[in-house]
Amino acid sequence: MDSEVLSALVIIDGRTHCLFRGERKLRECGNDDLKLHGNYSFLMGVYPEPAKGEAVFNMTFGPVAGGLFESIKFNIRTYGERILSVTPEWNCKARRITLSMEPHDRALLKVERINALFSASYSSLFCHLIEKITETEAGYETQMIRMIMIESERIASHILAIQRLAEAASQNVAKHHLSALRERLLRVIASTFGHRYIFGMNQPGGIARSVDLEKLQSEVGIIAHEFYRIWELIKVSRVFMDRIIGVDRADRIWYVGPTLRASGHSFDARIDGWLPYSDFGFSPVIGEVGDSYARASVRAAEILESARLIGEMVSERKLFVHGVSPINFEASGSYVDTVESPGGELVMGITLNEGRILKPFIRSASWCNLPAFTEGIKGGILTDFSFGVESHGLIVSEMGDLL
């Protein structure tokens, strides 16, 4: 088991089940064996004891504070400036979403709103699970449009993450340029898919409406080019670079997304996944150092790669016509799978029984990467805090409970 990466833990009917990276089926596991994995306690939501010692005191940041994107509380242990430990409280504003016994269509409405910034990732994976359980063939065109939607939201999300890094470094001109660029992209997404967060586009078996992607293809190319021009200019700033180079190093194999790949690991759920990325020559962007700058650099390069993928996919077909394969919702079964959301690997599992959802669970990218921040920032100084937390692109809303 030492060579396996523990990916998710789920409690079903009072028993602990685990999922290892690359697998598509839960195993019933004993807790004693699982404790051998370094991320076991983090996946259970348990963090190390706060640092103690002479003159050490607790400084609270959040849950409502300037600079925080969402409601989350950090208990920072320090004796003045050096950060000794950080213990997060992500449930200050408890978010519980009930999917059990919901019909599939109502459940889909909730799933795509778990994290609106990653809506296409969540809804595409949910529809894929239903299609696998019901043995429905969604079709190659549907898979292509899902990839285009996911890569579009990846570009928007990565621009936001770098925008917030620029804001933390008081690079306000760059921040506003990036904000305007992201807004331009969201408006193109809205005109193409009907909603700036791509709500209502996915359906089990197909897509909800016909789409013309010619404008999206053109605009994404322009936006990616302009973004990279701004990124190159930001890097000229010594203020910006000095604040993020060497800050919050994170290199554990159990992290996901840009946080993982920035430290030299190549895992990306788009490789050998259920979406045909390999047909378009996809290869992951990999960094080396694993600090805040490396994570930002990976995101910057992924924006260009996502724009390239969208360009190639749309070149094959600019108009996608609405179509949904018939589905047998009387089918029953369970399925687990993953998708590479903008934040990293998203794990989801459901049981379907007569069209209703049972025993749903998710393991979000932020659930894996919050420990990357709290562990990596140890030993840093208080002014490093914002750069560390923003570089991971954490979204607290996706760390809630599914019931």
C-alpha positions in Angstrom: 0.0 0.0 0.0 3.0 2.4 0.4 3.3 2.8 -3.3 -0.4 3.7 -3.7 -1.8 7.2 -3.2 -4.9 7.4 -1.0 -7.3 9.6 -2.9 -10.6 9.6 -1.0 -12.2 8.3 2.2 -16.0 7.7 2.4 -18.1 6.5 5.3 -21.0 4.4 4.0 -23.4 2.6 6.3 -20.9 3.2 9.2 -18.0 1.6 7.4 -14.9 3.3 6.0 -14.3 2.9 2.3 -11.3 4.2 0.5 -10.4 5.0 -3.1 -6.8 4.9 -4.4 -5.6 7.1 -7.3 -6.4 5.6 -10.6 -9.1 3.2 -9.3 -12.8 3.4 -10.1 -14.1 1.3 -7.3 -14.3 1.9 -3.5 -12.7 -0.7 -1.2 -13.8 -1.3 2.4 -10.7 -0.6 4.4 -9.6 -0.9 8.0 -8.5 2.4 9.7 -5.3 0.9 11.0 -4.0 0.1 7.5 -5.1 3.5 6.2 -3.3 5.4 9.0 0.0 4.3 7.3 -0.8 6.9 4.6 0.5 10.4 5.3 -2.7 12.1 4.2 -5.2 9.8 6.1 -5.9 12.3 8.9 -6.2 15.2 6.4 -8.8 13.3 4.3 -10.7 12.7 7.6 -10.6 16.5 8.2 -8.2 16.2 11.2 -5.2 18.5 11.3 -2.1 18.3 13.6 -2.2 19.8 17.1 -1.4 23.6 17.1 2.1 24.5 18.0 2.8 25.2 21.7 5.7 26.8 23.6 6.8 29.7 25.6 5.4 33.1 24.3 3.4 31.3 21.6 0.0 32.7 21.1 -3.0 32.3 18.7 -3.8 34.8 16.1 -7.1 34.4 14.3 -7.6 35.4 10.6 -11.2 35.2 9.3 -13.8 34.0 8.9 -14.7 37.5 7.7 -11.6 39.5 6.9 -10.3 41.6 4.1 -8.3 39.5 1.6 -10.3 36.3 2.2 -12.3 35.1 -0.8 -14.8 33.1 1.3 -15.7 32.4 4.9 -12.9 30.4 6.5 -11.1 30.8 9.7 -7.4 30.2 10.2 -5.9 29.8 13.7 -2.3 30.9 13.3 0.2 30.0 16.1 3.1 32.4 16.3 5.4 34.2 18.8 5.5 37.4 16.7 6.2 37.0 13.0 7.2 33.4 12.3 4.3 31.1 11.5 4.6 27.9 13.6 1.3 26.2 12.7 -2.0 26.9 10.9 -5.2 25.1 11.8 -8.1 25.8 9.5 -11.8 25.9 10.3 -13.6 25.6 6.9 -17.1 25.0 8.3 -17.6 28.5 9.8 -20.5 28.8 7.3 -21.7 25.2 7.1 -22.8 24.2 3.6 -24.7 21.0 3.4 -26.3 19.9 0.1 -28.9 17.1 0.1 -28.8 14.9 -2.9 -30.0 11.6 -1.5 -33.4 10.6 -2.8 -33.5 13.5 -5.2 -34.4 12.7 -8.9 -31.5 13.0 -11.2 -32.5 16.2 -12.8 -33.0 18.1 -9.5 -29.7 16.6 -8.2 -27.9 17.9 -11.3 -29.1 21.4 -10.6 -27.5 21.2 -7.1 -24.3 19.5 -8.2 -23.4 22.2 -10.8 -23.8 24.8 -8.0 -21.5 23.1 -5.4 -18.7 25.3 -6.9 -20.0 27.6 -9.6 -16.4 28.3 -10.8 -16.0 24.6 -11.6 -19.6 24.0 -12.6 -18.7 22.3 -16.0 -16.4 19.9 -14.2 -19.0 18.9 -11.6 -21.9 18.6 -14.0 -19.9 16.7 -16.6 -18.7 14.2 -14.1 -22.2 13.7 -12.6 -23.7 13.1 -16.0 -20.9 10.7 -16.9 -21.6 8.7 -13.7 -25.3 8.4 -14.7 -24.3 7.4 -18.2 -22.0 4.6 -16.9 -24.6 3.2 -14.5 -27.4 3.3 -17.2 -25.0 2.0 -20.0 -25.7 5.1 -22.1 -23.4 6.2 -24.9 -23.2 10.0 -24.8 -21.3 10.2 -28.1 -18.0 11.7 -29.1 -19.5 15.2 -29.8 -20.9 15.4 -26.3 -17.5 14.5 -24.9 -15.8 17.2 -27.0 -18.2 19.9 -25.9 -17.7 18.9 -22.3 -13.9 19.2 -22.7 -14.4 22.7 -24.3 -16.6 23.8 -21.4 -14.1 22.5 -18.8 -11.1 24.1 -20.5 -13.0 27.4 -20.8 -13.7 27.4 -17.0 -10.1 26.4 -16.4 -8.8 29.5 -18.1 -11.3 31.7 -16.2 -10.4 30.1 -12.9 -6.6 30.3 -13.5 -6.9 34.0 -14.4 -8.7 34.6 -11.2 -6.1 32.8 -9.1 -3.3 34.9 -10.6 -5.4 38.1 -10.3 -5.7 37.5 -6.6 -2.0 36.9 -6.3 -1.4 40.2 -8.0 -3.8 41.9 -5.6 -2.1 40.4 -2.6 1.2 42.0 -3.9 -0.6 45.4 -4.4 -0.1 45.1 -8.2 -3.3 46.9 -8.8 -2.8 47.8 -12.4 -2.2 44.1 -13.3 -5.1 43.0 -11.0 -7.6 45.2 -12.8 -6.3 44.2 -16.3 -6.7 40.5 -15.3 -10.1 41.2 -13.9 -11.2 42.8 -17.1 -9.8 40.0 -19.1 -11.6 37.4 -17.1 -14.9 39.3 -17.4 -14.4 39.4 -21.2 -14.0 35.6 -21.1 -17.1 35.1 -18.9 -19.2 37.2 -21.2 -18.1 35.1 -24.2 -18.9 31.9 -22.2 -22.3 33.3 -21.4 -23.1 34.1 -25.0 -21.9 30.7 -26.1 -23.3 28.4 -23.5 -26.2 30.5 -22.0 -24.7 31.2 -18.6 -21.4 32.7 -17.5 -20.8 29.7 -15.2 -22.2 27.2 -17.8 -25.2 26.3 -15.7 -27.9 24.2 -17.5 -25.7 23.1 -20.4 -25.0 19.4 -19.4 -27.6 16.7 -19.4 -27.2 12.9 -18.9 -26.8 11.6 -22.4 -25.9 14.8 -24.1 -26.0 18.6 -24.1 -29.1 20.8 -23.5 -28.8 23.2 -26.4 -27.0 23.7 -29.8 -23.9 25.9 -29.6 -21.9 27.8 -32.2 -18.3 27.9 -31.0 -16.6 30.1 -33.6 -16.7 33.3 -31.5 -15.4 31.3 -28.4 -12.5 30.0 -30.4 -11.5 33.4 -31.6 -11.9 35.2 -28.3 -10.1 32.5 -26.2 -7.1 32.8 -28.4 -7.0 36.6 -28.0 -7.6 36.4 -24.3 -4.8 33.8 -23.8 -2.4 35.9 -25.8 -3.2 39.1 -23.8 -3.1 37.2 -20.5 0.4 36.0 -21.2 1.6 39.5 -22.2 0.3 40.7 -18.8 1.9 37.7 -17.0 5.3 38.5 -18.5 5.0 42.1 -17.4 4.0 41.1 -13.9 7.2 39.0 -13.6 9.3 42.2 -14.2 8.1 43.5 -10.9 10.6 42.7 -8.1 7.9 43.4 -5.6 5.7 40.6 -7.0 8.5 38.1 -7.5 10.1 38.6 -4.2 6.8 38.0 -2.5 6.0 34.6 -4.1 9.4 32.9 -4.9 10.2 30.4 -2.2 6.9 30.9 -0.3 4.8 27.9 0.8 6.6 25.0 -0.7 4.3 21.9 -1.2 5.6 18.7 -2.7 3.5 15.8 -1.3 2.4 13.2 -3.8 -1.2 13.2 -2.5 -1.9 16.9 -3.5 -3.7 17.5 -6.8 -3.9 19.9 -9.7 -1.4 22.8 -10.2 -0.4 22.4 -6.5 0.9 18.9 -7.3 2.3 19.5 -10.7 4.2 22.6 -9.6 6.4 20.3 -7.5 7.5 18.0 -10.4 4.7 15.4 -10.2 3.0 14.6 -13.5 -0.4 13.3 -12.3 -3.3 14.8 -14.2 -6.7 13.2 -14.4 -7.0 14.3 -18.1 -4.4 11.6 -18.9 -6.0 8.2 -19.5 -9.4 9.6 -18.2 -12.8 9.1 -19.7 -12.6 12.3 -21.8 -10.6 11.9 -25.0 -7.9 14.5 -24.3 -5.3 12.2 -25.9 -6.9 12.7 -29.3 -5.7 16.3 -29.1 -2.1 15.8 -28.0 -2.6 16.9 -24.4 0.4 16.7 -22.0 0.4 18.1 -18.5 2.4 21.3 -17.5 4.9 20.4 -14.8 6.9 22.7 -12.6 9.8 21.9 -10.2 10.1 23.9 -7.0 6.6 23.6 -5.6 6.4 27.2 -4.3 3.8 30.0 -4.9 5.7 31.1 -8.0 5.8 27.6 -9.4 2.1 27.2 -8.9 1.4 30.5 -10.6 3.7 29.6 -13.5 1.9 26.2 -14.0 -1.4 28.0 -14.1 -0.1 30.5 -16.6 1.1 27.8 -18.9 -2.1 25.8 -18.5 -4.1 28.8 -19.7 -2.1 28.6 -23.0 -2.5 24.8 -23.2 -6.3 25.1 -22.6 -6.6 27.7 -25.3 -4.7 25.4 -27.7 -7.0 22.5 -26.9 -10.1 24.6 -27.4 -8.7 25.9 -30.7 -8.0 22.4 -32.0 -11.3 21.0 -30.9 -13.4 23.8 -32.4 -11.4 23.6 -35.6 -12.8 20.1 -36.0 -16.3 21.3 -35.5 -17.7 24.8 -34.9 -21.4 23.9 -34.5 -22.6 21.3 -32.0 -26.2 20.4 -32.4 -28.4 19.7 -29.4 -28.9 15.9 -28.9 -29.5 13.6 -26.0 -29.2 9.8 -26.0 -32.2 8.0 -24.5 -31.5 6.8 -21.0 -33.0 4.0 -19.0 -33.5 5.6 -15.6 -35.0 2.4 -14.2 -31.4 1.0 -14.2 -29.7 0.7 -10.8 -26.1 0.6 -9.8 -23.1 2.6 -8.4 -20.1 4.2 -10.0 -17.1 6.3 -9.0 -14.9 8.4 -11.3 -12.8 11.5 -11.5 -12.3 14.6 -13.7 -9.5 17.2 -13.7 -11.3 20.3 -12.5 -9.4 23.7 -12.6 -8.3 23.0 -9.0 -7.2 19.4 -9.6 -8.7 15.9 -9.5 -12.3 15.9 -8.4 -13.7 12.5 -7.2 -17.4 11.8 -7.2 -19.5 8.7 -6.6 -23.3 8.0 -6.7 -25.7 5.1 -6.5 -28.7 5.3 -8.8 -32.0 3.6 -8.0 -35.1 4.1 -10.2 -33.9 7.6 -11.3 -33.1 8.7 -7.8 -29.7 9.5 -6.3 -28.4 7.5 -3.2 -25.2 7.6 -1.2 -23.5 10.5 -3.1 -20.0 11.7 -2.2 -17.4 14.0 -3.5 -13.7 14.6 -2.7 -12.9 18.1 -4.0 -9.6 19.4 -5.1 -9.7 22.0 -2.3 -10.1 19.2 0.3 -6.8 17.7 -0.8 -4.9 21.0 -1.2 -5.9 22.9 2.0 -3.3 20.8 3.9 -0.8 21.8 1.2 -1.2 25.4 2.3 -1.3 24.8 6.1 1.8 22.5 6.0 3.7 24.5 3.4 3.3 27.9 5.1 4.9 26.6 8.4 8.2 28.4 9.0 7.1 31.4 6.8 6.3 34.8 8.1 2.9 36.5 8.5 3.3 38.6 5.4 3.7 35.4 3.3 0.2 34.2 4.4 -1.9 35.8 1.6 0.5 34.7 -1.2 0.5 31.1 0.1 -3.3 30.7 0.4 -4.0 32.4 -3.0 -1.5 30.4 -4.9 -3.4 27.2 -4.2 -6.7 28.5 -5.6 -8.7 27.1 -2.8 -12.5 27.2 -3.0 -14.1 26.7 0.4 -17.6 26.2 -1.0 -16.6 22.8 -2.4 -15.5 21.5 1.0 -19.1 21.2 2.3 -21.0 18.0 2.9 -23.2 16.0 0.5 -26.1 14.3 2.2 
